[in-house]
Amino acid sequence: MTKHEAKERIEKLKREINHHRYLYHVLDRSEISDAALDSLKHELVLLERQYPELVTPDSPTQRVGGVPLAKFSKVSHGVPMLSLEDAFSKTDMSEWRGRIRKAYPGGDFRFFAEQKIDGFAISLTYENGVFVRGSTRGDGLVGEDVTANLKTIESIPLALEMENIREKTQKGGSTMRVSRKSKDIPKSLISSGILEIRGEVFMTKKTFEKINEERKKGGSTLYANPRNTAAGSIRQLDPAVAASRKLEFLAYALVTDVGQASHGREHELLEALGFKTDKTARECADLDEVFSFYNEIGNRRGKLEHQIDGIVVSVNDNATFEKLGVAGKAPRGAIAFKFPAEEATTRVNDIVVQVGRTGALTPVAHLEPVPIGGTIVSHASLHNQDEIGRLGLKIGDTVVVKRAGDVIPKVVSVLTNLRTGKERAFRMPARCPVCKEAVQREEGEVISKCVNKKCPAKNKEALAHFVSRKAFNVIGLGDKILKKLSDVGLISDAADIFFLEHGDLSPLERFAERSADNLIASIASSKKIALGKFLYALGIPHVGEETARLLAEQVKSQKSKVKSDEVLKVFQNFSLEALQEIPGIGPTAAQSIHGYFRTPHTEKLLQKLADAGIIIESPKRGAVAQTLKGMGFVLTGELASLTRDEAKDKVRERGGEVQSAVSAKTAYVVSGAHPGSKHEKAKKLGVRILSEEEFLKLLDSTF
């Protein structure tokens, strides 16, 4: 990017960020998620770091918050309420450590780590131990006086717990401890002066859900998230509104100097004074311990009562922290280490149409690579032309991309204010981009299809599906090798794979003696397959993994192993009506299955597979008690002791159903590490959530 292009991008980013920060901080509403806004800010920081001469005083990186509303009296902050720089990776954290060591070589660089509550920053002032004023962050220098509303929060003490602070007497300078919780700070320093505490006002997930339930019953618009709801509650003119919201306060900083030597010490004092603090917070000797804390909190994130979006890491030694000072509008000695965002902003470099195994044409956005949800995302499905029209998307646009849990990345919205005028409109091609034959879009359908049965793209995708992990699982047979085998005429359909010999492979480029042996061995070991996986491998339109399993359960064969030509006869005997009566199989899927097993192409393929020696194993019956029969399970997050497929198999072996989405009919949601949106939806619907340990116990109890 040239300096001129960077300048234009910076100006557009500044306007866009200021727009969203005004909505978020002043009007308590938002058009995009916090994660997406963080992504825009991060891009601006990187550009300004690359071109420091382009930094201006009005840049969002040089200010803290929005302008306070005029409906409350103003409060000046003696010590500015600064924001924090963000880190999104271990590399970012290591670079931060390098910067602060360089800024103050003689410092004590042990750390203190705590949860980053997704709440509303507040400053509390106590005089002689009594709460006298509470104010919002505002622009960091001037906030709003919201004392009356803060007094309604039970977790904010109206008077400090003075008995927990050491009492100084005049008898020979001796001291007297009045509580086992006593702290080494003279009571006189607390009770005879001004004390300032800072922290976050927040709303628990449970309270937020109850409020939205009531609003739903009353026909009111639902609130977007706990953070905005808490902020809006604090900035209501009527304190009764704040009182009704059951808000919480968590203290994280003791601003007044009472002799505390470390940030960890501040937490001890805050707890002694009667404030709720982060019980998980701890001192960390080095970044390895910080990373351990980050992972620990990340794994517990879904089970916390409140929302968090990362951890805050501070230099623990207060003297070092002060020496480090401020860089821009953020303290050098602290940083927000964010959890992998489920949303981020990036640019669409191109839109490329892919042809699937059914001939469906799918536009795919090729993105400027961006980290989302712990992985680098460079592609996102746009589904069809109608979806592109709904988004108003053009090639070159800056977009918000979302990836939650195991959900495929998708474009959520377009930030049209960042357009330069160079963006290009996209139109679906009238001809297949692979075989160049005309495509069709049936009336009432949103998907365009290539109907050429000999289209190479359709065949390639069908072969890739056939050998995939959830189907025949032929290890070592990837897309590039499949393409090569197809290009040289060694395979024209899936059955040809099982007729390959060592001599076919060894002459090919990049096929050494050993790699040819390995692939032939892998193909041979794949010849035995469960019936459900076999049916899935065939790629029958509208038949996914779960539908294939339901079909397999209908086979009443007395044999434990059958050939593919026998499977053909079994399903040719099913009438359309019989297929439609199978629970879980709808009329569209039934029609597709009925037609598939009655085509010459299918008969030829299944006979050829039988000749190749494919052995299909019928579902085992009676091996495991069917104690999960009729129960629906949804899996989300990462399981430590077994793979996702193994977990699914164990549920199915016991008669349970694996569902792709959470609904009122779901019996359990199994939640592993870093769960996605399914976890939250389960909570809203009241579906029971099982930890991995609880899930394994449930499985063990079924033997």
N, C-alpha and C positions, 0 to 999 in steps of 0.2 A: 504494500500500500504506500503510495507517495505521500509526501507531507501535505499536499493540497487535498488529496482524498481523505487523509486522516482528519484534517481540519473540518471538512464538511461533515464527516461521520461524527466527530466530537460534538459539533453544534447540534446536530439532530438528536444525539443521545442525551445531551443536556436538557433539551426541551422535553423529550419524552420522559425522562426520569423525574424532572421537576413536576410534570403533569401528574404522574402516578404518585409521587411522594405527597403532593398536595391533597389528592383524594384520600390517601392512606392516613396521613398524620393530622390533617386539619378537618376533613369531612368524615373521617371514620368509615370510609368505604373504599373498595378497590375494584379495578377492572381486570387486573392480572394478579397472579399469585405472588407471594413474597419471594419465592424461589426464582420466578421469572424476572422480578425487579432486581434481585441480587445479581442475576446474570447480566442484565444491562449495565449495572453499576460496575461489575467486575471488568466488562469490556472497556468501559470508559477509563477505569483505573489503569489498565494495561496500555491503552493508547496514550494516556497522559504521561505514563512512566516512560514510554518510548519517545514521546515528543514533549518534554517538560516545558519547552518554550510556548506550548499551546495552552498551558494551564492558565485559567483566568479566575478572578475572585468570585465570579458568579457560578462556577462549576459546582455541581452537587457533591463533588469530592471535597470541597472546601467549606461545606456547611454541615450542620448536624441534622436539623429537622425543619418542619414547615413553620409558617407564621401562625402564632396562636390566635384563636378566635377572640373577638372583642366582648364576648358575653361574660367573661370572668375577669376579676382584677389581675393585674400583672404582678409577677414575682421575679426578682432578679436573682440569679444563682451566683453566690459568692465564688464557688468553684464550678466552672462550666460542666454541664452534663454532656460528655463527649460520646461519640459513637465509636464502634470498633471496626478495624479492618477485618476482612473476611479471608479465611483460608479454606480451600476445598480439597486439599490432598496432603499427603505426608511430605511431598516435595515443597509445597507452599509453606508448611510448618518449618521445615529445615531451613528454607530461605529466610524466614522471619527470625529464627534463632541466629542465623549468620549476621543479619542486619543489626540486631540488638547487641550482639557481642562486639561488633565493629564500632557501634556507637558509644559503648562504654566498656572497654576491655577489662576493667578491674571489677566488674560487677559480680554479684552472686546470682547465678542463673539457674537456680532451682525453681520449680513451677508450682502453681496451685491451679487445679482443674475443677470446674463445677458445671452443672447443667446450664444451658442457655434457654431460659424460659421464654416461650413465645407469648410475651405479655405486653404490658404498658408501663414504661419507666416512670417512676415516681420518686420525688425527694421529700423526706419527712424531717421536720425541725422540732426539736424538743428544747424547752427552756426550763431549767431547774427540774429536769426529769419529767416534765409534762408536755404532751403533744400540743403544739400551738399552730402549726401550719404544715400543709401538704401541697405540693405543686407538681405540675406536669413538666416534661422536658422542654416543650415549646421549641424554640430554635437553638436550644443549648445554653443560651445566655439568659433568656427571659421566658418564663413559663406562665401557667395559669394557676391561680389559687383555687384548689378544689378540696379544701380542708373539710368542709361539711360533708361531702360525699365520702371522703376517706374515713371519717369517723364512724361510718356505718359498717366498716369491715372489721370483723371480729379479730382477725389475725394481726391487726395493727393495735398495739397497746396504747391506751390513752395516757397511761403513766408507766414509766420504766420500772422494771423489777429491781429496785435499788438494793434489796437485801442480798442480791447475788454478787454485789461488788464490794470489795474490801473496804471496811470502815477504818478511817484514820482517827486515832485518839490523841489527846494532848499529854497523856501520862508517859513521860519519858520517851516520847516518840514511838511507843509501842503500837502494835496493830492488833485488831481483833477480827477474826473471821466469824461471820454470822451464818454461814451456810456452807455445806459441803460442795456447793457449786461455785463458791467464791472465786473470783478472778483477781489477778494481781494488778488491779487498777484502783487507785484511791477513790473512794466515793465522792470526795470533795471535787474532783475533776469533772465528775458527771453531773452532780446535783447543783453546782453553783454557776454553770455556764450554759452555752448553747451547744447542742449535739445534733449533727445532721446524719441521717441514715438514708441510704438509697436502695431501691429494690424494684420488683416487678409486681404490678397488680395483674392478676390473671383469673380466668374462669375455668373450672375443671371441666373435663369432657362430659362428665355425667350431668352437671348442672346445665351445660350448653344444650345437651340433648333434651332435657326436660323442658327447657324454655321453648325450644323449637317445636316440641310435641304440643305444647299449649297453644303456640301460635298457629300451628297447623289445624288444630281443632277449631280455633276461632276464625279461620280463613285468612289469617294475616300472612304477609310475605315472610319466608324463613330467613333467619340470619345466616350470613355466609360462613363465619368461623368464630371460635371463642375469643380470639385476640381482639377483633374489631368490636365484638359485643361487649367485652370488658371495657375497652376504651370509650365506647359510646355511653356506657353506664356511668363511668366516672365523670363524664362531661355533660351530664344532665343537670339542668338547673334545679330540679326537684330531688333532694337527697333520698326521698322515699323510693325513687326508681332504683338508685344504687343499692339501697338496703334490700330491695326485693330480689336482687340478682345473686346474692350469696357469693360475693367476690372473695378472693384470697390475696394475701400479700406475702411475698417471699423476699427477705432482705439479703443483699449480697455485698454491701459496702458500708463501712463506717468512715465517713468523710472526715469528721473532726479528728484531729491528732490528739489522742489521749495517751500517747506513748507506745502504741502498738508497733511492733517491729516487722510484722508480716501480714500478708493478706489472710493467711490461715488463722492468725490470731484474731483478726477482725471477725471472722465467722464465729469463733468461740465467744467473743464478747457480745456479739449480736444475739446469740442464743441465750446467754446469761441475762441479757437485758429484757428478754421476753419476746424476741422475734423468731418467726419461723424461718429456718435456713435450709439449704440443700443438705440433706443427711448423707448423700452419696459423695459430696465434695471431698477432695483430699489433696494433700501435698504430693508432688511428684519429683523425684530426684533428677529425672532427665526426660527426654522426649519419648523414649521407649515406654516409660510408665504412663506418660500422657496418652500414647496410642492405645495402651491397654485399657485405660479408663474410657477412652472414646469408643472402643469396641464393646466394652461392658455396658455402657449406657445405651449404645445403639441397639444392642440385643434386647434391652429392657424397655426401649422406647414405647412400643405399642401397649405396654402394661402400665405405664405411668398414668397418674390421675390427670396430668396436665400435658399440654403440647410443648414440645421442645424442637428446636431445629438445629441443634449442635451442642457444643460445649464451649465454655469460655476458658482460655488458658492465660494466666497472668504470671509475671515474674513475682515470686512469692515475697522476696525481700523488699520491703517498702522503700528503703533507702536507695536501692538500685532502681526500683520503679520510678522514683522521683527524678533520679539523675538522668534517666532515659528521656524524660520529657515528652513532648507532643510532636507528631509529624502530621502536618496539615491540621485536621480536626479529629485525629485519633491518637490515643496514647501509644507510644512505641512499645510499652511493656505489657500489653495485653492484646489478644487476638481472638476472634470468633472462629472456631474450627467447625465448619458446617457439615452436617450429614449430607450424603449424596442427595442432591435435589431431584425431585420427581418432575420438575419443570425447569426449562432454561430457554433462553432466546438464542437464535442462530439464523443464518441466512440460507435461503434455498438457491443453490448454485445451478441446479438443473432439475427437470422432471423427465424421467425415463419410463417408458411403458414396458412392462414385463408381460409375457404370455405364460399363463399357468397350464397345468396338465389338462384342465377342462376346456382350455381355449379362452378363458376369461382374460381380458386386457386390464391390467392394474397399473395406474400411474403411481410411480414411486418418486418421492422427493429425495434428491441427492443433496445432503446438507453439508455446510461447513461443520466439521466434526466438533462435538460439544459433549462434555461429561454430564450424564444424567443418570441418577439412580445407581451410581457405582460403576458405570460402564461408558465407553465412548460411543456416542450415537452419531452415525453418518447418513442413515437412511430412515425414511418414515413413509408408511403407506398412505396414499391419498384416496384409496378405495375406488373412486370413479369420477367422471366429469361433473356430476351433480354436486359431489362433495367439494370439489375445487371451486365450483360456482358459488356454493354456500359460503365458503371461506373468503371468496374474493381474492384468491391467491394468484400471484404472478411469479414467474421465474425472476429471482433476484430480490424477492421480498425478505424482510426480517420477520421471523415468525416465533411464536411460543410453541415449544414442543414438549409433550408430556410423556413420561414413562413411569408407571406405578407398578412396583413389584415385578411380576412376570408378564406384564401387559406390553404388547408390541408398541413401539414409539408411534405417536400420532401428532399431527399438527393441530393445535387447539385454536389458534387465532393468528391473525396477521396484524402487524403494527404498521398501519398504512402511513402514519406520520413520519416514518423513517425512509420513505421512498425518495429516490433521487431523480426519477423520470426515465431511468434506463431500464426499468423492469419490463418484462415481456409477457404477454398473455399466452396461455397454453390451451391447445385444443387437442382432443383425442384424435388419433389418426383414423382415416377412413379405411385404411388397409392394414393388415397385420404387419407389424414392423419386422417380422422374421420371414414369413413366406410370401408376403406382399399380396395375398388374396384379400378380397373384400371382407370386412367384418360386419356383423349383424347385431342389432339391438332390438330384441323383441318388445312388443308393445307392453307397457306396464313394468318393464325391467329397467334397472339402472346400470346394468353391466353390459358392455360391448364384448362380443365373442368372435374369435376366429373359428369358422366352421369347417375349415379344411382338415380332414381327418389325417392327412399326411404331413401336417405342419411339423417341422423339425423341433420347434420349441415345445409343442405339446408333448411330443415323444420324449424329449430330454427331461422335462419336468416329471413325467409319469415314471421314467426310470429312476430318477432321483428319489421320488416318493417311495417306490417299490423297495429300494435297498436301505431306506432311512432307519434310524434307531428304533422307531415305534413299529416298524414293519419287519422286513427280513433281517435288518441289522447286519448288513454285509460290511464288516470293518475293512477299511482300506479302499473302498470303492466310492471315491468322491466324484464331484461334478466334472473335474478336469479329466479324470480317467474315463468316466462314462462318455464324455464328449469324444475323446480320442478313439475309444472302441467303436463308437457309432460312426465316426468320420471314416474309419478304415473299413467299415462294413462288417465288423465282427459281431455286432449285436444290432438287431432291428426291433426286438421287443424284449420284454423282461425275461422270458423263458430262455433266450439265447445266453444269458449270463451263466446259466448252470451247465452249458455245453462247452464253455471255454476250457482250453487245455494249456498246459505250460508252453507248448510250442507256439500257441497263438500270441502269447504275451511277450516272450523273451526277445523277439526281433524288434519290438516297438521301441521308439526313442524313450529314454529314461527308465526302461524296465530292465533292471539288473537281474541276474539269476535268482538272487535271494528274494527280491521284491515280487517276482513272478510266482515263486513258490509260496510266499506268504499269502498272496491274493487268492491263489487256487485253493489253499487250505482254508482260508476264511470263507470262500464261497461254499466249499464242501460242508463246513460246519453249520452253515445257515440253512441246509436243506430240511431240517426239522423245525417246524414252526407251529405255534398255537393257532387254533382256528380263528380266533378273534383277530390276531395280528395278520393272518393270511388275508382275511376279508378286507381289513384296512389297507393292506398293501396293494390290492387290486385297484384302488383309486376310484371306486364307484362314486359318481356324483352324489353329493348330499349325505355321504356315509363317512362320518368321522370315527375317531377311536372308540367313543362310547357306543355309538350306534352299531359298530362292527361287533363289539362285545355282546350287545343285546341280541344280535342276529345269531352269534355263535351259541348262545344259550338255548336257542330253539332247536338245535340239532339233537335228535334223540337217538343217535347211533349207539349200538352196543359195542362197537369197536373203539379201542383207545386211540388207534391210528387209522387214518383214511388217506386216500389219494385225491388229488384235486379234481379228477374227472367224476369221482363220487360226490364231491361237494357240489359240482354242477347239477347233477341229477337231483340232489336234495332240494336245492333252491328252485329248480325248475318245477318241482312239485308244489311249491307254495303258490297259492292263488293271490291275486292282488288284495282281495278281502282279508285273507289270513295274515298277510304282511301288515295291513293297516290296523289289525287288532292287537299287534304286539305292543305292549306298553312302552312308551318312549319313542316310538317310530311314527312320525307324522305322515300325512298323505303324500307329500312331495317326495320324501325319502322312499316311501313304499313304492311309488310309481317308478322311481329311478332304479331301485333294486329289481323290481319285476321285469323291467325292460332290459336291464344289463345282462341277466342270465339267459336271455332269449335271443341274443345276437350271434351270428356266425363267428364274429371276431372273438367273443368270449369263449365259445365252445372250442375254437382252435387253440387259444392261449392256454386254457385249463388242461386240455389234452396234452399239449406240449410240455407243460409243467409236470404232469403225471409221468410222461416219458423221461423227463430229466431226473426223476427219482425224488421229487418233493414229497415229504411225509408230513401230514397235518395231524396234530394232536388234538383230540376232542377235549372239551372242558372236563376237568376232573370233578367227580360228583362224590359227595359224602366224606371227602378227606378232612375238611374243616367244618365245624358246626356253623350253620348259617345264622349266627346271632346278630348280624348287622343287617339282615334282610329288611328291605323297605326303608333303610336309613340313607339319607343323602349326605355326602361329605364334600367339602370344598377345601383344597389345599392352597396355602399362601405362604410365602417366605421360604427360607432355606432350612432344610432339616439336616441335622448333624449326623445321625446314626444310619440313615438310609436315603436312597435317592427318591426323587419324586415318583418315578415309575414303580419302584419297589413298594412305596406307600400305597399307590393306587392298586397294585396287584393284591396287596394284603387286604384292602377294603373289599375288593371284588371277590376274593376267595371266600370271604365270610358273608357274601350275599349283599353287601352294601353297594351303593351307587356313587360314582365319582361325578360330581357336577362341576361345570365350568364357571358358574356364577352363583352368587349367594341370593337366596330367595326365602320366603316364609316357609317353604317346604324343605329347606336345608336343616338337617338334624345337628350337624357339627361343622365348625370351621377349624381346621388344624392349622395353627399359626406357628411358623418357625421364625428364624432370625430375619430381620428386615422385611416384615410383612407389607403387603401392598394395600390398596384401597378396600380389598375384600374384608380385611380385618375390621375396618371402621364400619363398613356396611353391616357386618354381622352384629356389631354392637347396637347399631340403630334399630335393627330388626329384632333384637333380643335373641339371636341365635347363639347357642352355647359355643364358646371358643375353648379349644383344647390346646394346651402346650404340647410340645413333642413328647415329654415325659408322660402326660396324661393320655395321649394318643396310644403310646406303646403299651401302657397298662390296660387300656381298653382292648387292644388287640390280644394281649396275653390272656385276658379273661374270657376270650371266645374259644379257647381250646377245650 
